């Protein structure tokens, strides 16, 4: 597996800021204490001269460091921790159940700890996640033709009016008017480059962005409007396939993705994105070459803007476009990620 780290200055900045987007990207060893931590460890931040960085825990262990008991860096980054898996299994087994704090305590869980994990990983509380999950499932049933009353009671609502009010508040439309509305499920995906947010309808993958991408929430809202679909946390068959193929890609076992995609944009954007998909893995083209291949010589800047507007990273490989002199240029996920992806594809 290829390990290309960001610059040490960038990693130290991430450490000081507790930047969660670097979870899974690097491990930090603290010379003064002999321990190694995650980038987001809540311990007091060490001085720059007292740290060294590693791509994974095994390298830190081999260098004589021991794991921090506070941030537990030996647990897989971004994955559901062991202490929470029983609860999430219960949620998936009965998504309509209304969990209360006393239910969490009965499982030996601290409600505050659960809330903090969901706020960090999903940017919402556990109870907000449950509401969104129930409403997303309810919309799926309504789109399949189920009656509203049965859907309301089947998803944990004690009255039809309460269900309608919650539904309209979340989706911005009444249940009846949403029968023809699509549904995009969104979920978090772990990777060696940090977590991503993935989104897909039943028809295609429409979102794959690093969680630290600017204006991500706005992008998701815009995408929902363009696709005329509601957005809710959860998964579907396409997202399951996407996670499997991404894991194979980062493990060096896959070069191409065979997933249907939905990438609505302007006519020019869609033409550029289609041309990007023709660049083979392990290759790179300049903005000028891309513009010329589209019959638009001199349109490098327009090509660059369309490249930057791509919402489906890696699958629509905007990282394979570089400057005319071979330097990397910009990348929405950060130039260091662009370099990682190019290096990964060139070594396969």
Sine and cosine of phi, psi and omega as CSV:
sin_phi,cos_phi,sin_psi,cos_psi,sin_omega,cos_omega
0.00,0.00,0.74,-0.67,0.00,-1.00
-0.96,0.28,0.70,-0.72,0.06,-1.00
-0.82,-0.57,0.98,-0.22,0.06,-1.00
-0.90,-0.44,0.90,-0.43,-0.06,-1.00
-1.00,-0.06,0.43,-0.90,0.17,-0.99
-0.90,0.44,0.08,-1.00,0.05,-1.00
-0.91,0.42,0.41,-0.91,-0.01,-1.00
-0.90,0.44,-0.58,0.81,0.06,-1.00
-0.88,0.48,-0.66,0.75,0.00,-1.00
-0.92,0.39,-0.65,0.76,0.00,-1.00
-0.92,0.39,-0.62,0.78,0.02,-1.00
-0.92,0.38,-0.61,0.80,0.08,-1.00
-0.87,0.50,-0.70,0.72,0.02,-1.00
-0.89,0.46,-0.61,0.79,0.02,-1.00
-0.91,0.42,-0.72,0.69,-0.01,-1.00
-0.90,0.44,-0.63,0.77,-0.04,-1.00
-1.00,0.08,-0.07,1.00,-0.07,-1.00
0.81,0.58,0.75,0.67,-0.10,-0.99
-0.97,0.26,0.96,-0.29,-0.08,-1.00
-0.91,0.41,-0.33,0.94,0.00,-1.00
-0.93,0.37,-0.21,0.98,0.01,-1.00
-0.99,-0.15,0.09,1.00,0.09,-1.00
-0.87,0.49,0.78,-0.62,-0.03,-1.00
1.00,0.04,-0.11,0.99,-0.02,-1.00
-1.00,-0.01,-0.67,0.74,0.02,-1.00
-0.51,-0.86,0.29,-0.96,0.11,-0.99
-0.86,-0.51,0.59,-0.80,-0.01,-1.00
-0.91,-0.41,0.76,-0.65,0.10,-1.00
-0.99,-0.17,0.71,-0.71,-0.03,-1.00
-0.95,-0.31,0.94,-0.33,-0.09,-1.00
-0.88,0.47,-0.60,0.80,-0.09,-1.00
-0.94,0.34,-0.38,0.92,0.00,-1.00
-0.91,-0.41,-0.32,0.95,-0.02,-1.00
0.98,0.21,0.28,0.96,0.01,-1.00
-0.92,-0.38,0.30,-0.95,0.12,-0.99
-0.83,-0.56,0.51,-0.86,-0.17,-0.98
-0.69,-0.72,0.20,-0.98,0.20,-0.98
-0.97,0.22,0.28,-0.96,0.08,-1.00
-0.89,0.47,-0.43,0.90,-0.09,-1.00
-0.98,-0.18,0.23,0.97,-0.04,-1.00
-0.83,0.55,0.66,-0.75,-0.04,-1.00
-0.99,0.13,-0.01,1.00,0.02,-1.00
-0.92,0.39,0.33,-0.95,0.02,-1.00
-0.85,0.52,0.70,-0.71,-0.10,-0.99
-0.97,0.25,0.75,-0.66,-0.02,-1.00
-0.98,0.22,0.26,-0.97,0.07,-1.00
-0.94,0.35,0.44,-0.90,-0.06,-1.00
-0.83,0.55,-0.64,0.77,-0.07,-1.00
-0.96,0.29,-0.16,0.99,-0.04,-1.00
-0.99,-0.17,0.13,0.99,-0.06,-1.00
-0.84,-0.54,0.45,-0.89,0.21,-0.98
-0.66,-0.75,0.44,-0.90,-0.16,-0.99
-0.92,-0.40,0.57,-0.83,-0.01,-1.00
-0.73,-0.69,0.49,-0.87,0.02,-1.00
-0.96,0.28,-0.36,0.93,-0.04,-1.00
-0.37,-0.93,0.25,-0.97,-0.07,-1.00
-0.89,0.46,-0.55,0.83,-0.06,-1.00
-0.88,0.47,-0.58,0.81,0.03,-1.00
-0.93,0.37,-0.61,0.80,0.04,-1.00
-0.92,0.39,-0.66,0.75,0.05,-1.00
-0.89,0.46,-0.67,0.74,0.00,-1.00
-0.91,0.42,-0.38,0.93,0.01,-1.00
-1.00,-0.03,0.10,0.99,0.10,-0.99
0.99,-0.11,0.08,1.00,0.01,-1.00
-1.00,0.09,0.46,-0.89,0.07,-1.00
-0.93,-0.37,0.48,-0.88,-0.10,-1.00
-0.94,0.33,0.60,-0.80,0.04,-1.00
-0.93,0.36,0.71,-0.71,0.00,-1.00
-0.99,0.17,-0.24,0.97,-0.04,-1.00
-1.00,0.09,-0.76,0.65,-0.07,-1.00
-0.99,-0.15,-0.13,0.99,0.10,-0.99
0.77,0.64,0.91,0.41,-0.09,-1.00
-0.94,0.33,-0.14,0.99,0.04,-1.00
-0.99,0.13,-0.24,0.97,0.11,-0.99
-0.96,0.26,0.66,-0.75,-0.03,-1.00
-0.83,0.56,0.77,-0.64,-0.03,-1.00
-0.90,0.43,0.73,-0.69,0.09,-1.00
0.99,0.14,-0.27,0.96,0.00,-1.00
-0.99,0.13,0.34,-0.94,0.02,-1.00
-0.92,0.39,0.80,-0.60,-0.01,-1.00
-0.92,0.39,0.40,-0.92,-0.06,-1.00
-0.84,0.55,-0.64,0.77,-0.08,-1.00
-0.91,0.41,-0.31,0.95,-0.07,-1.00
-0.97,-0.23,-0.21,0.98,-0.15,-0.99
-0.90,0.43,-0.59,0.81,0.02,-1.00
-0.89,0.45,-0.65,0.76,0.02,-1.00
-0.90,0.44,-0.74,0.68,-0.03,-1.00
-0.92,0.40,-0.54,0.84,0.08,-1.00
-0.90,0.44,-0.63,0.78,0.05,-1.00
-0.91,0.40,-0.61,0.79,0.04,-1.00
-0.89,0.45,-0.71,0.71,-0.03,-1.00
-0.94,0.34,-0.52,0.86,0.01,-1.00
-0.93,0.37,-0.60,0.80,0.01,-1.00
-0.63,-0.78,0.99,0.17,-0.05,-1.00
-0.89,0.45,-0.32,0.95,-0.03,-1.00
-0.99,0.14,-0.18,0.98,-0.06,-1.00
-0.92,0.38,0.63,-0.77,0.08,-1.00
-0.99,-0.13,0.96,-0.29,-0.02,-1.00
-1.00,0.10,0.69,-0.73,0.06,-1.00
-0.89,-0.45,0.25,-0.97,-0.05,-1.00
-0.84,0.54,-0.59,0.80,0.00,-1.00
-0.92,0.39,-0.49,0.87,0.07,-1.00
-0.91,0.42,-0.63,0.78,0.03,-1.00
-0.91,0.41,-0.67,0.74,0.00,-1.00
-0.91,0.42,-0.56,0.83,0.05,-1.00
-0.88,0.47,-0.46,0.89,0.05,-1.00
-1.00,0.03,0.06,1.00,-0.01,-1.00
0.99,0.16,0.35,0.94,-0.03,-1.00
-0.96,-0.28,0.61,-0.79,0.10,-1.00
-1.00,0.09,0.89,-0.46,-0.01,-1.00
-0.82,0.57,-0.58,0.82,0.03,-1.00
-0.90,0.43,-0.64,0.77,0.02,-1.00
-0.92,0.40,-0.65,0.76,0.04,-1.00
-0.89,0.45,-0.71,0.71,-0.01,-1.00
-0.87,0.49,-0.69,0.72,-0.02,-1.00
-0.90,0.44,-0.63,0.78,0.00,-1.00
-0.90,0.43,-0.71,0.71,-0.01,-1.00
-0.93,0.37,-0.61,0.79,0.06,-1.00
-0.88,0.47,-0.64,0.77,-0.03,-1.00
-0.96,0.29,-0.69,0.73,-0.12,-0.99
-1.00,0.04,-0.49,0.87,-0.09,-1.00
-0.82,-0.57,0.00,1.00,0.00,-1.00
0.85,0.53,0.56,0.83,0.10,-1.00
-0.37,-0.93,0.35,-0.94,0.02,-1.00
-0.96,0.29,0.22,-0.98,0.04,-1.00
-0.86,0.51,-0.69,0.72,-0.04,-1.00
-0.93,0.36,-0.58,0.82,0.08,-1.00
-0.91,0.41,-0.61,0.79,0.06,-1.00
-0.88,0.47,-0.69,0.72,0.00,-1.00
-0.88,0.48,-0.68,0.73,0.01,-1.00
-0.89,0.46,-0.72,0.70,-0.01,-1.00
-0.90,0.44,-0.63,0.78,0.01,-1.00
-0.90,0.43,-0.72,0.70,0.00,-1.00
-0.89,0.46,-0.68,0.73,-0.04,-1.00
-0.93,0.36,-0.58,0.82,0.06,-1.00
-0.90,0.44,-0.68,0.73,0.04,-1.00
-0.91,0.41,-0.62,0.79,0.02,-1.00
-0.89,0.45,-0.67,0.74,0.02,-1.00
-0.88,0.47,-0.63,0.78,0.04,-1.00
-0.87,0.50,-0.66,0.75,0.01,-1.00
-0.93,0.37,-0.64,0.77,0.01,-1.00
-0.89,0.45,-0.66,0.75,0.01,-1.00
-0.91,0.42,-0.41,0.91,0.03,-1.00
-1.00,0.05,0.03,1.00,0.10,-0.99
0.98,-0.21,0.07,1.00,0.01,-1.00
-0.92,0.39,0.50,-0.86,0.02,-1.00
-0.96,0.27,0.42,-0.91,-0.12,-0.99
-0.92,0.39,-0.66,0.75,-0.05,-1.00
-0.89,0.45,-0.73,0.68,0.01,-1.00
-0.89,0.45,-0.60,0.80,0.02,-1.00
-0.91,0.41,-0.67,0.74,-0.01,-1.00
-0.87,0.50,-0.79,0.61,-0.04,-1.00
-0.94,0.34,-0.50,0.86,0.00,-1.00
-0.96,0.28,-0.19,0.98,-0.01,-1.00
-0.85,-0.53,0.53,0.85,0.21,-0.98
1.00,0.04,0.19,0.98,0.00,-1.00
-0.98,-0.21,0.73,-0.69,-0.09,-1.00
-1.00,0.10,-0.23,0.97,0.02,-1.00
-0.60,-0.80,0.46,-0.89,0.03,-1.00
-0.91,0.42,-0.62,0.78,-0.03,-1.00
-0.92,0.39,-0.63,0.77,0.03,-1.00
-0.90,0.43,-0.63,0.78,0.03,-1.00
-0.91,0.42,-0.72,0.70,-0.02,-1.00
-0.88,0.48,-0.67,0.75,-0.02,-1.00
-0.90,0.43,-0.73,0.68,0.00,-1.00
-0.91,0.42,-0.65,0.76,-0.02,-1.00
-0.89,0.46,-0.75,0.66,-0.04,-1.00
-0.92,0.39,-0.59,0.81,0.01,-1.00
-0.91,0.42,-0.63,0.78,-0.05,-1.00
-0.98,0.18,-0.72,0.70,-0.12,-0.99
-0.99,-0.13,-0.22,0.98,0.02,-1.00
0.97,0.22,0.29,0.96,0.02,-1.00
-0.41,-0.91,0.46,-0.89,0.03,-1.00
-0.94,0.35,0.38,-0.93,0.04,-1.00
-0.83,0.56,-0.66,0.75,-0.02,-1.00
-0.89,0.46,-0.63,0.78,-0.01,-1.00
-0.98,0.20,-0.10,0.99,-0.05,-1.00
-0.99,-0.15,0.04,1.00,-0.04,-1.00
-0.86,0.51,-0.59,0.81,-0.03,-1.00
-1.00,-0.06,0.05,1.00,-0.05,-1.00
-0.99,0.11,0.67,-0.75,0.04,-1.00
-0.96,0.27,0.10,-1.00,0.01,-1.00
-0.69,-0.73,0.83,-0.55,0.08,-1.00
-0.95,-0.30,0.87,-0.49,0.10,-1.00
-1.00,0.07,0.62,-0.78,0.06,-1.00
-0.82,-0.57,0.57,-0.82,0.01,-1.00
-0.49,-0.87,0.27,-0.96,0.05,-1.00
-1.00,-0.05,0.61,-0.79,0.00,-1.00
-0.80,-0.59,0.77,-0.64,0.05,-1.00
-0.99,0.11,0.45,-0.89,0.03,-1.00
-0.38,-0.92,0.26,-0.97,0.07,-1.00
-0.90,0.43,-0.23,0.97,0.00,-1.00
-0.98,-0.21,0.22,0.98,-0.05,-1.00
0.98,-0.20,0.15,-0.99,-0.07,-1.00
-0.95,0.31,0.49,-0.87,0.08,-1.00
-0.84,-0.55,0.36,-0.93,0.17,-0.99
-0.96,-0.27,0.81,-0.59,0.01,-1.00
-0.90,-0.44,0.60,-0.80,0.04,-1.00
-0.69,-0.73,0.60,-0.80,0.02,-1.00
-0.41,-0.91,0.62,-0.78,0.23,-0.97
-1.00,0.00,-0.07,-1.00,0.08,-1.00
-0.94,0.34,-0.29,0.96,-0.07,-1.00
-1.00,-0.06,-0.44,0.90,-0.05,-1.00
-0.04,-1.00,0.34,-0.94,0.12,-0.99
-0.97,0.26,0.76,-0.65,-0.06,-1.00
-0.80,-0.60,-0.05,1.00,-0.02,-1.00
-0.47,-0.88,0.72,-0.69,0.18,-0.98
-0.42,-0.91,0.98,-0.18,-0.09,-1.00
-0.71,-0.71,0.55,-0.83,0.13,-0.99
-0.92,0.38,0.60,-0.80,-0.14,-0.99
-0.92,0.40,-0.29,0.96,0.02,-1.00
-1.00,-0.08,0.15,0.99,0.03,-1.00
-0.90,0.43,0.72,-0.70,-0.02,-1.00
-0.88,0.47,0.61,-0.80,0.09,-1.00
0.86,0.51,0.53,0.85,-0.05,-1.00
-0.89,0.46,-0.71,0.71,-0.01,-1.00
-0.87,0.49,-0.65,0.76,0.04,-1.00
-0.90,0.43,-0.63,0.78,0.03,-1.00
-0.87,0.49,-0.68,0.73,-0.02,-1.00
-0.90,0.43,-0.66,0.75,0.04,-1.00
-0.89,0.46,-0.70,0.71,0.01,-1.00
-0.89,0.46,-0.67,0.74,0.00,-1.00
-0.89,0.45,-0.66,0.75,0.04,-1.00
-0.87,0.50,-0.65,0.76,0.02,-1.00
-0.92,0.39,-0.69,0.73,-0.05,-1.00
-0.92,0.40,-0.58,0.82,0.01,-1.00
-1.00,0.01,-0.08,1.00,-0.03,-1.00
0.81,0.59,0.77,0.64,-0.02,-1.00
-0.70,-0.71,0.40,-0.92,0.11,-0.99
-0.99,0.10,0.32,-0.95,-0.02,-1.00
-0.83,-0.56,0.76,-0.65,0.00,-1.00
-0.51,-0.86,0.52,-0.85,0.06,-1.00
-0.92,0.40,0.50,-0.87,0.00,-1.00
0.59,-0.81,-0.22,-0.98,-0.03,-1.00
-0.63,-0.78,0.20,-0.98,0.11,-0.99
-0.51,-0.86,-0.05,-1.00,-0.09,-1.00
-0.89,0.46,-0.60,0.80,-0.01,-1.00
-0.93,0.38,-0.63,0.78,0.03,-1.00
-0.92,0.38,-0.58,0.82,0.09,-1.00
-0.89,0.46,-0.70,0.71,0.04,-1.00
-0.90,0.44,-0.64,0.77,0.01,-1.00
-0.87,0.49,-0.72,0.70,-0.02,-1.00
-0.89,0.45,-0.63,0.77,0.03,-1.00
-0.90,0.44,-0.71,0.70,-0.05,-1.00
-0.94,0.33,-0.56,0.83,0.06,-1.00
-0.91,0.42,-0.66,0.75,0.04,-1.00
-0.88,0.48,-0.67,0.75,0.03,-1.00
-0.91,0.42,-0.63,0.78,0.01,-1.00
-0.89,0.46,-0.76,0.65,-0.04,-1.00
-0.95,0.33,-0.38,0.92,0.07,-1.00
-1.00,0.09,0.01,1.00,0.01,-1.00
0.98,0.18,0.26,0.97,-0.04,-1.00
-0.98,-0.20,-0.04,1.00,-0.03,-1.00
-0.60,-0.80,0.66,-0.75,0.04,-1.00
-0.93,-0.36,-0.53,0.85,-0.04,-1.00
-0.85,-0.53,0.46,-0.89,0.06,-1.00
-0.96,-0.27,0.71,-0.71,0.01,-1.00
-0.90,-0.43,0.87,0.49,-0.02,-1.00
-0.88,-0.48,0.64,-0.77,0.12,-0.99
-0.93,0.37,0.61,-0.79,0.00,-1.00
-0.81,-0.59,0.45,-0.89,0.12,-0.99
-0.84,-0.54,0.92,-0.40,-0.06,-1.00
-0.74,-0.68,0.97,0.25,-0.01,-1.00
-0.95,0.32,0.67,-0.74,0.02,-1.00
-0.25,-0.97,-0.21,-0.98,0.11,-0.99
-0.95,0.32,0.24,-0.97,0.01,-1.00
-0.84,0.54,-0.67,0.74,-0.02,-1.00
-0.92,0.39,-0.69,0.72,0.02,-1.00
-0.85,0.52,-0.71,0.70,-0.04,-1.00
-0.90,0.43,-0.58,0.81,0.05,-1.00
-0.91,0.41,-0.68,0.73,0.03,-1.00
-0.89,0.46,-0.72,0.69,-0.03,-1.00
-0.89,0.45,-0.59,0.81,0.05,-1.00
-0.92,0.40,-0.63,0.78,0.02,-1.00
-0.92,0.40,-0.57,0.82,0.04,-1.00
-0.86,0.51,-0.61,0.79,-0.05,-1.00
-0.94,0.33,-0.19,0.98,0.03,-1.00
-1.00,0.04,-0.17,0.98,0.01,-1.00
-0.97,0.23,0.86,-0.51,-0.06,-1.00
-0.93,0.37,0.48,-0.87,0.11,-0.99
-0.85,0.53,0.63,-0.78,-0.02,-1.00
1.00,0.01,-0.08,1.00,0.01,-1.00
-0.91,-0.42,0.31,-0.95,0.10,-1.00
-0.62,-0.78,0.55,-0.84,0.05,-1.00
-0.80,-0.60,0.44,-0.90,0.01,-1.00
-1.00,0.08,0.30,-0.95,0.06,-1.00
-0.87,0.49,-0.60,0.80,0.01,-1.00
-0.90,0.43,-0.72,0.69,0.01,-1.00
-0.88,0.48,-0.64,0.77,-0.01,-1.00
-0.91,0.41,-0.68,0.74,0.02,-1.00
-0.89,0.46,-0.68,0.74,-0.01,-1.00
-0.91,0.41,-0.60,0.80,0.01,-1.00
-0.91,0.41,-0.37,0.93,0.04,-1.00
-1.00,-0.02,0.04,1.00,-0.06,-1.00
0.96,0.29,0.41,0.91,-0.02,-1.00
-0.81,-0.59,0.86,0.51,0.00,-1.00
-0.85,0.53,0.66,-0.75,-0.03,-1.00
1.00,0.02,-0.03,1.00,-0.04,-1.00
-0.99,-0.14,0.53,0.85,-0.05,-1.00
-0.85,0.52,-0.66,0.75,-0.03,-1.00
-0.90,0.43,-0.67,0.74,0.02,-1.00
-0.90,0.43,-0.63,0.77,0.06,-1.00
-0.89,0.46,-0.68,0.74,0.01,-1.00
-0.88,0.48,-0.66,0.75,0.02,-1.00
-0.91,0.42,-0.69,0.72,0.03,-1.00
-0.90,0.44,-0.61,0.79,0.05,-1.00
-0.86,0.51,-0.71,0.70,-0.01,-1.00
-0.94,0.35,-0.37,0.93,0.00,-1.00
-1.00,0.07,-0.03,1.00,0.02,-1.00
-0.88,0.48,0.77,-0.64,-0.02,-1.00
-0.98,-0.20,-0.05,1.00,-0.07,-1.00
-0.86,-0.51,0.99,0.17,-0.04,-1.00
-0.87,0.49,0.42,-0.91,0.09,-1.00
0.94,0.33,-0.81,0.59,-0.02,-1.00
-0.94,0.35,-0.73,0.68,0.24,-0.97
-1.00,-0.06,0.99,-0.17,-0.31,-0.95
-0.98,0.18,0.94,0.35,0.03,-1.00
-0.91,0.41,-0.25,0.97,0.05,-1.00
-0.95,0.32,-0.21,0.98,-0.03,-1.00
-1.00,0.01,0.19,0.98,0.04,-1.00
-0.94,-0.35,0.79,-0.62,-0.07,-1.00
-0.78,-0.62,0.09,-1.00,0.06,-1.00
-0.95,0.30,0.25,-0.97,-0.03,-1.00
-0.88,0.47,-0.48,0.88,0.00,-1.00
-1.00,0.03,0.10,1.00,0.05,-1.00
1.00,-0.04,-0.17,0.99,0.06,-1.00
-0.96,0.29,0.33,-0.94,-0.22,-0.98
-0.96,0.28,-0.60,0.80,-0.10,-0.99
0.96,0.27,-0.32,-0.95,-0.07,-1.00
-0.99,0.12,0.25,-0.97,0.07,-1.00
-0.33,-0.94,0.75,-0.66,-0.07,-1.00
-0.85,0.53,-0.52,0.85,0.01,-1.00
-1.00,0.02,0.03,1.00,-0.04,-1.00
0.97,-0.25,0.65,-0.76,-0.06,-1.00
-0.88,0.47,-0.56,0.83,-0.02,-1.00
-0.90,0.44,-0.55,0.83,0.06,-1.00
-0.94,0.34,-0.63,0.77,0.03,-1.00
-0.86,0.51,-0.71,0.71,0.02,-1.00
-0.89,0.46,-0.67,0.74,0.03,-1.00
-0.85,0.52,-0.75,0.66,-0.05,-1.00
-0.90,0.44,-0.69,0.73,0.03,-1.00
-0.90,0.44,-0.68,0.73,0.03,-1.00
-0.90,0.44,-0.67,0.75,0.00,-1.00
-0.86,0.50,-0.71,0.70,-0.06,-1.00
-0.95,0.32,-0.49,0.87,0.01,-1.00
-0.97,0.22,-0.31,0.95,-0.02,-1.00
-1.00,-0.09,-0.09,1.00,-0.02,-1.00
-0.98,0.22,0.00,0.00,0.00,0.00
